[in-house]
Amino acid sequence: MRPSLLTLAMMLSTSPLLGLDLFVATDGNDRWSGRLAAPTGAGQDGPYATLERARDEIRRLKKDNTLPAGPVNVFLRAGVHALSRPFELTAADSGSKDAPITYRAWQSEQARLIGGREVTSFTRVTDRAVLARLDPAAKDQLYQADVKALGVTDFGEVVKASQRFELFFQDKPMTLARWPNEGFVKIVDVVGGEPTQIHGHKGDKIGKFTYEGDRPSRWKGEPDIRLLGYWFWDWADAYEKVDSIDTEKRIISTVPPYHHYGYRKGQRYCALNLLAELDSPGEWYLDRGAGILYFWPPAAIDSAKAFVSVTGRIVTLTGVSHVTLRGLHLEFSRGTAITVKDGSHNLVAGCTLRNLGGQAVTISGGTENGVVGCDIHDTGDGGITLDGGDRKTLAPGMHYAINNHIHDYSRTSKTYRTAVSTSGVGNRIANNLIHDAPHMALGLSGNEHLIELNEIHTVCMDTDDAGAFYMGRDWTWRGNLIRYNYFHHIGRFSGNVGVQSIYLDDWASGTTVFGNICYRGGRGILVGGGRNNTVENNVFVDCKPAVHVDSRGLGWAKYYFDQTDNTLVERLKQVPYQDSPWSTRYPELLTLYQDEPALAKYNAVVRNISTGGRWLDLLDGLTDKVVTVKDNLVDQDPHFVDPAKGDFRLKDDSPAFRLGFKQIPVEKIGLYKDELRASWPPPGRPAGKP
């Protein structure tokens, strides 16, 4: 599932003996030849001004059969290349195995491809009506700019994913004016009572709740107040629009349709998009009627550039093959920066993708497309999505995300926005460093994926009942391998359930968890009712517990087996499990519902190390006669090399080896230095291995 060395060599060739080099520069001209890296002294020839011109030149040469044999490189010179619409590549723009096409930064220059518009016209706010709405501390700090005068008239949506208008300053996302400035306040009570069916999607939901204090009395006249909250569960956030506020009874009413699960007393929320709450450095507000942007800069207004997001995407590849984007900076889009749909052998390599409203890269369909060596941070949603392979035939997609540094993602959508997720069949996520996020790091659906050699820490920091790695609620997602990953310092929110490093939720089955290290990872591994899972050769340090296995179908989730019409049955029927290759690869599905499906059978917990914390929880009547538990080294000194420094390799005299434990290749975990890394060492940490 890893691209071949020959394939990568062809995709990344930069100095061909044959082929074509074209250049694009901010001081270029689309009437020039594009064959020169800089304008001539006489200004008669030089690079193109736009990527579209370079793309169209390649198309013309193809049509005329005059494109030189060999690789084609389109080099972007340093500077800000601002787009008013996405740069689009289609099947006509494909390269080939022997003649790949690469769009890349020239040498070590920083070429910034942005989907935003620079704001240059800030002035002090003098409007008395505006100043009267502000906190006294903000009145002398506020600036304004007319963004309509800059040609920006589409303001998108306030909070809707992929359509958010945002402001960036000092190359960082700024904060939509909110209250409180940090954290959340809590629902005092729910008007009319809480939903009656807390595990289903039904029940009475009334979008009214009470609040404490008098702060909302400041919000009179605000035209579009939004609330972000974990309204019922601490793993399900949503934005709600305010309909009205009764300041005498202290009741907030929201606009239907109400939150999916309803509302519950004591749950967290905050208010956003309020001019009256622009009271802190870094906050901003847009008057959408007038097109006026208000901003309290965190530093002198002329000390850095300000940008607002304009385009939905930055680059799209549809039906394209053998095209590489390399060494570029992509920023300031409202949605996902790069989308790759169908096609094959496309690569995003060594790019920096930051300050985005949506995700960094999504790959869907096609085969052998990948993201390698990128730095990804400050995205509104997630990082990378890989969707490929045919679940009916179990043919692999062979997409990959390798050696990427992903952090500070899920800024605005707080849950189920992963650093990397994969779906379909046969994709690979490896050697990524992932950290600092409110919810999960890795998500999986489908079959026969490989998750290996990743380092993950400080995720699931604002959520409960969550996993750094997560999959669940489908009997048919089988054949997946999670191995040689290092999870540490997972979670900080004090909820009712807790967090886990590896979460095989709601009957996730047929998964092998081998050779992982979980250090201060909440629960190390949770197996939630599934079967045919193997937990083997893992190291657990200070986890509580190291391993949890329950048979929830006999406990709180018994209702799933009291009815024949449920999610598990529906998803089983969606795949041809009675036909080959399903029937030969996963024969246990053929007799699943005749073999006590509610009982968590055929799970094995073998040859693991557990020290500190707590070892094993078997719940809902499970015993070691149902779950195979053997050859584990528990609460004995395993002879780690240097646990105080996080070095959990085993010394040669470790008693675990006598039980058949295999050394974990710690030296191969995490990022590694090569020519495709966007930066080295990773910012904020020294080079090296965990």
N, C-alpha and C positions, 0 to 999 in steps of 0.2 A: 504493500500500500504506500510505500515511499517512492517518489519519483526517481527514476534511474539517474545515475551520474551523467550519463550521456545526454539524457533529456534536459537536465538542468544546464549542462554546458552549452547546449544549443540555444536554450531559452535566454541565456545570460551573456552570450557572446557580445563583446563591445569593440573588438578591433579586427574586423574581418579583412582578409585579403581581397575579397570581393564583397559586393553589397553596396549599401547606400547610407550616408549620414546626412540628415537634415537637421536644421537648427531653428529654434523658436526663442525670441527674446522680447523683453518689454519695450525695447527701442527698435524692434524690427519693423518690417513692412511686408504685407502680404503680396505686393507686386514684385518683390525681389525673388531671387532664385532659391533661397533657403539653404544653399550649399555652404554658406560661410558662417563661422561662429560669431562674427561681429561685423558691423557695417564697415564698408570700405571708407577710406578717408574722404573720397569724393561723394559719399552717400549714394552711390549708384547701385550698390548690391549689398546683400547681407542676409541675415536670418529673417524668417517669417515673423509676423506679429502674433499669430494665433495657431493653436493646435489644429483647428479645423482646416486651415490652409495646408498644413503638413499632411494631415490625413487625406485630404482631397488630392494632393499631389501624388501620393502613393497609389490612390485609386486610379488616377489618370495613367500613370506608368504601367499599372497592371493591364488596364484596358488596351493600351497601345502595344502591349508586349515588349516594353522597353525597360521594365524594372530590372536592374542588375541582379544577377544571381547572388545568393548569400544573404546574410542577416541585414535587416534595416534598423537603423537607430534614429530616433527623433530625440534630439537633445534639447532640454529646456535650460536656458541660461538663468542666472540668479535674478531674484526679484519677485514681486507679487503679480501673478497672472490671474487677474480677476475675471470670473465667468459670469455672464448674465443668464446662462442656461447650461445644463449639463453637457459635457463633452461626450458625444455618443459614438460608439463603435458598433458596427454590425458585421454580419458574416462577410460582407465585401471587404472588410478591413483585416481579415485574418492573415496570419503568416502561415508558415508550414514548418515541418520538422527541420528541413535543411535551410530554411530562410525565415526564421522567427522575426517578429517585429517588436521592438522595445521602445517605450516612451520613458525617458529617464532624465535625471538631473545631469548637467554637464560637469564632469570631474567631481570636485568636492563642493560645488556651489549649492546654495540653498534656493531651490526653486519652489515657490509657494503657489499652489493651485487652490484658489479660494472661491467659495460660493457666497461671498459676502461683499458688502459695500463699505468703504471707509467713510466714517463720519468726521468731517473736518470743521464743522460750523458751530461748535458749542459756544454759547454765551451765557452769562449769568441770568438767573431767573429774577425778573422784576415784577411780574404780574402779581398784584396784591391778592387777587382771589386765590391764586395757587398758593402763595406763601401763607395765607391764612389757614390752609388745610394742613400745613406741615407741623411737625414737632419743632419747637423753638431751636433745637440744636442743628436742624437741617437747613434753616432758612438762609444762612450765609454760605452754605456749602453746595447749593444746588445749581446745576447747569442744564441748559436745554438746547435742543437742535431740531430743526425742521427737516425730518427725513423725507417728506414728500418733495421738498426742493432738491433732494439728491436723486430723485427719480424712483424712490421706493414707495410704491402705492399699495402693494399686496402685503398686508401685515400678517397673513397666515392665521394661525389659531393661537390662543393664549397658552394652552397646555397640551393640545393634541399631538400625539407622537408623529414625527416626521413633518409637522407643519408649524412648529414653534418659531416665532420671531424671537431672536435672542440678541443680547449685547455682549461684546467681548472687549476687554481692555487689558493692556499689558500681556497680551496673548493668553488670557484666562477668561473663563465665563464669569459674567457678573450675575448678581442675584436679583430676580424679579421681586419687587418690594413686597415684604411679607411680615406677618406677625404670628408668633414671636420671632425675633431675629434668629434664634437658634432653637432647635428642638421643637417640641409640640406642647399643646395644652390638651386637656382631656374632656371628653363628654361627661357632663354631670349626670344626665339621665336622658332616656329616650321617651319622647312623647308617644303615648299609646302602647308602650311596651315593645319588647324585643321580638324578633322573628321566632316562630315556634319550631321550625325545622332547621336546626343549626347545621346539620350535615348535608342537607339538600340545597336545592336552588329555589325552593318554594317557600311558602309561608308569608305572613303579613309583614310588609316592609313599609314603614312610614318615615319619610325623610324629614323628620323634625326632632330636634334634641335641644337640651338646655345647656347653657354655659355659665361660667362663674365670672364675676367681676363686671366692669362696665366698659371694657375696651371697645367692643363693637359699636358703642354710641358714637365713636369718632368716624365711623364708616358711612354715615348718612350721605347720600348723593353719589357714592361710588357706583359706576355703571355696570361693572362686571366682576363681581367678587368670586374667586375660586377657592375651594378648600381642598387641600391634600390630606388624606387620612388613611390610617389602617382601621377601617370602620368597624369591622367585626373580628377578623382574624389578623394576627400580626405577621401573616405572610401574604396578605392581599391588600395592596394599596389602590387608591383610585382618586381621581379628581372629581369633585362635585361642584356644581354651580349654585350659588345662593339665590333663592327666590325672594326671600324677605327676612327681615330681622325684627322681632318684637323686643325692643329694648326694655320695656316695662316688665314683661314676663321672662325676659332673657331666653327667648326661643329663636333658634335659627331654623329656617325652612329651606330645603334644597329643591332643585328643579328635577322632576322625573325625567327619565327613568332612574329610580334610586339605585344605590349601590347593590351589586349582585347578591351579596349575603345579608344586606341590611345593616343595622347600626346597633352598637352595644355600649352600655354604660362603662365608662373608664377607658375607652379606646382613644387613641391619639389622633390629633389633627392640627393643621396650621392654616392660616388664611394668606392668600396671595393676590397679586394684581390690584394693589391698593395704593393710590397716590398718598393717602393720609399716613401710610406706614413706611414711606420712603424716609427713613430716619437713621440710616447707618451707612458708612462708607462701603461702596461696592454695589449698592442697591440702585435699581432703575425702574422706571414706569413709562409706558407708552400710552399717550392719549390717542386712541385709534381714530377718533372722529376728526381731530385736528392734525394728526400726523406729527405731533410734537413728542420728542423723546426727552424725558427728565432723568438726570443722572447725578449721583453723588460719587465722584471718582475717589478711589482709594489712595491716589497720589495726584500730584499736580496734573491738571487736564492736558497740558502740553508736554508731559513727560513720556507719553506713550501714545500709540495709535489706538483708535477705537473702531470697531467694525460691527455691523449688524448683519445677521444671516439673511440671505435672499433666495438662493436656489434650493430646490428640494434635494437634489443629488449633485455630485461633482463629476463623476465619470460613470458611464454605463457601458457594459459589454454584453451584447445580446447575440447569441449564435456565433460568437467569435472563437477562434482557436489560435494557439501559438502566439499570443500577445502577452508582453510583460510590462507592468508599470513598476519602475524601480527608482528608489532614492528620492521620491517626491514628498513634499509636505502638502497635505490636503486638510483644509480647515474651513470652518464657518458655513457649513451647509445646515439647512433645517432638518434634513433627513439623513439617510445613509450616504456616506461619502462615495463608496464604490459598490456597484452591483454587477455581478457576473451571472448571467442566465444562459444555461446550456453551453454548447461549445466544449472544448477540451484543451488541456495543456496551457491554460492561462495562469499567470503568476503575478501576485502583488508582493514585491520584495523590497526590504530595506526602507520602507516608507514610514513617515511619521503622520499619523492620523489623529488629530486632536480637535477640541473645541467644535464638536459636532452635535446637532440636535438629535440625531438618530444613532445608528450603528456605524462602525467603521467599514466593514466589508460583509456583504452577503453573497454567498455562492449557492445557486440553486440549479439543479439539473446538470446535464453534461457529465464529463468524467475528467479526473486528474487535474483539477484546478486547485490552486493553493495560495496560502498567505504565509510568507516566510520572513523572519527577521524584522518585523515591524514594531514600532513603538506606538501604542494606542492608549490614549487617556483623555479624560474630560469629555466623555460622550454622554449624551442625554439618555440613551438607552444602553445597548450592549456593545460588544466588540466585534466578534466574528461569528457568522452563522454558516455552517456547512450542511447542505441538503443535497444528497446524491445517492444513487443506487436505486435498484428496482426491488421493492419488497415482495412483489409477486413471484419473481424468479430468484430472489436473493442474489442478484448480480451486484457486485460492489460499485460504488461511485468513485472510490479512491481519491476523494478530495482530502486536503490536509491543511492543518494550521500548526506550524512548527517554529519554535525559537522566537516567539513574540513576547514582548513585555507589555502587559495590559493592566492598567490600574485606574482608579478614580473614574470608574464608569458607572452607569445607572444613576446619573445626577438627578434626573427629573422623573423618570419612571423607576420606582424603587424596587420592584420585585419581578422575578422571572426574566430579567434582562441579564444574560450571562456574558462573561468574558468570551467564552467560546461555547457554542452548542452545535450538536450534530444530529441529523436525522437521516432516515433512509437506511442504507446498508454499506458497510465496509469503508468508513472514513477514519482518519487518524488525527488525533490531537496530541502533540508531543513537545516536550522541552520548553513549555511556556512558563513564564513567571507572571503570576496573577495575584493582585492584592488590592486592598482598600475598596470595599464595595458594601452596600447595605444588605445585599442578599447573596445569591449563589454565584459560584465561579464557573462551573461546568454543568451543562445540561445535555441529556442524551435521550433520544427516542430511536427505535428501530433495532437493527440487528448487526452483530459482528463488527462493531466499531472497536477501535483500539485507543485507549486513553492511557498514556504512559509518560513517565519522566518529567512531569510537571511539578513546579513548586507553587503552593497556594497558601497564602496567609492573610490574616485580618480581613476576611470576608464574612458574610452573614452578621454584620455588625449592628444592624438596626432591626432585625427581624427574628421571629421565633418559629419553631417547628420548621427549620430550614436545614439545607445541607450544602456544604461547599461544592460537592458533586451531588447531582440529583437526577433520579429517574423514577418513574412509577406509574401505577394504575393501568397496566397492560400486561396480560399473560404472555403476549407474543414477542415482546422485545427480548430476544435471547441471543446467546452466543457472544456477548460483549465481554471485553477483557479490560480491567482496570488494574494496572500494574506499575510498580516502581515510581509512585508519586509521593511527594512530601507535603503533608498538610500540617500546618502549625498555627497556633494562636487564632483559633476560629471562634468568632462570636464574642459579644459583650452584652447584648440586650438580655435583661433578666425577665424571661417569659415563663409561661407555665409548662412548656414542653422541652425547650432547649434546642440546641443545634447539634449537628453531627458533621464529621468530615465527609463521610460517604453515606449517602442516604438512598437505600433501595426501598422506596416507599410503595405502599399499597399494592402488594402482590407482584412487585418486580421480581423476575425469575430468570434462571438460567444464566446468571452473571458470575464471572470469576473475578475475585478481588485478591490479588497476589502481590506480595512484596512491597506494600506501601508502608510509609512511616506516618503515624498520627501522633503528634506531640501537642498536648493541650488543645485537643481538637473537639471538645465537648464529648459526645458519644463518638467513638472512633468509627464504628460501622453499625448502621441500623438496617436490619432486614425486617421489613414490615409485612409479614403475612405471606411472602413469596416462597417459592420452593426451587429446588435444583440450583441453589446458590452455593458457591464454594468460597470460604474465607480462609486463606492459607498464606503462611509465611510472612505475615505482617508484623510490624513493631508498633506497640501502643505504649505511650508514655504519658502519664497523668491524664488519662481519659476516663470519663465517668458515665457509663462503663466503657470498656474497650469494645465489647461486642454486645449488641442487643438483637435478639430474635423474638418475634412475637407471632402469635397465631390469631391476629385480630379478627379474622372471619368467625372465630368462636367467641369473640369478646364484643367490643364496642361496635365493630363493623359487621355484626352478624346479619344485619338487614340486607347486606349484599347477597347473601345466600338464602334469604327467605323469599326471594323473587327471582324469576328467570330472565327478566328484562332489566339489565343493568349495563353499565359501561364496560365491564370486563367481558360479558357475553357479546355485546355489540362489536367490540374490537377484535375478538376472536373470530367472529363471522366475517370480518372484513379481509382476512387473509386466507389463502388456499391451504390451510394446515393439513387437510386430508390428502393432498396431492404432493408429488415430488416436485422440488427438493425438500419442501417443508416436512413431509412425512418421514423422510429419512434423516434429516438433520435434527428435528425436534419431535421424535416419536411420542414423547410424554404428553404432547398436546392432544393426541388421538383419544386418550382415555382419561383426560384430566377431570372431567365432570362425573366420571364413574369411580373416582379414586379419592374420596373425601377432600374435595377442593378447598374447603375452609381450613383444613389442617396444614400447617407449614411443614410439609414433609421434604425429605431428601436434601436438606441443607447440611453442610459440613463446615465445622470450625476446627481446623487442624494446623498444627505446627506453627502457632503464633507465639509472640512474646508480649507479655503484659507486665508492666511495672508501674507502681504508683497508681493513683486513682482507684478504679474498681474493675474487676475482670469481666464477668459475664452476667447478663440478664436474660433469662428464658421466661417468657410471660404467656398468659392465657393457657395454662396447663401444659406447656411444653416442658419436656425433660430431655436428658441426654439419651433417652431411648428413642426419641423422635428425631432429634438433632444429633448428628455425629460430632462428638467433642472429644478430641484425643491429641496426645503428643504436644500439648501447649506448655510453654514455660511461663509460669504465673508466680508473681511476687517472689522471684529469686533474682539474684544479681546476674544479669545476662552478660556482663563484662563488655560494656560499651567502650569505645575508644576514648571519648571525652564528652560525656553527656552534658557537662556544665557549659560547653561551647556548642551544644547542639549536634555533636558528631556521634550519630547512633550506629556507626559501623561496629561490627563485632570483632573483638580480639580473637586470636586463634584458639584460645582456651575456653571459649564460650560454651557453657553446657547446652546451649540450644542446638549446637551442631550434632550432638549425640541423639537428638530427637528427629534429625533429618532436615533441620532448618538450613536454607541456602542464603549465602551472603547477598545482601541487596546492593546493586551497583550504584551506590550513592554518588560516586564521582561523575556519573552520567546524567544526574538529575538537574533540571533547570536550564537556564540559558547557557549558550556557548558562543565563543567568539569565532566569527568567520566573516568573509567579505560581504555577506548579505545582511549582517546586523546593522540596523539603523544607527545604533550608538553602542559604544563600549568604553568603560564599564557602564552598566545600566545606571541611570541617574539615581543618586541617593543611596547607593550601596556599592561596596567594593566588588570587583570581579572575583569570581570563585564559585565554589559549589557549597550547598548547604552542609 
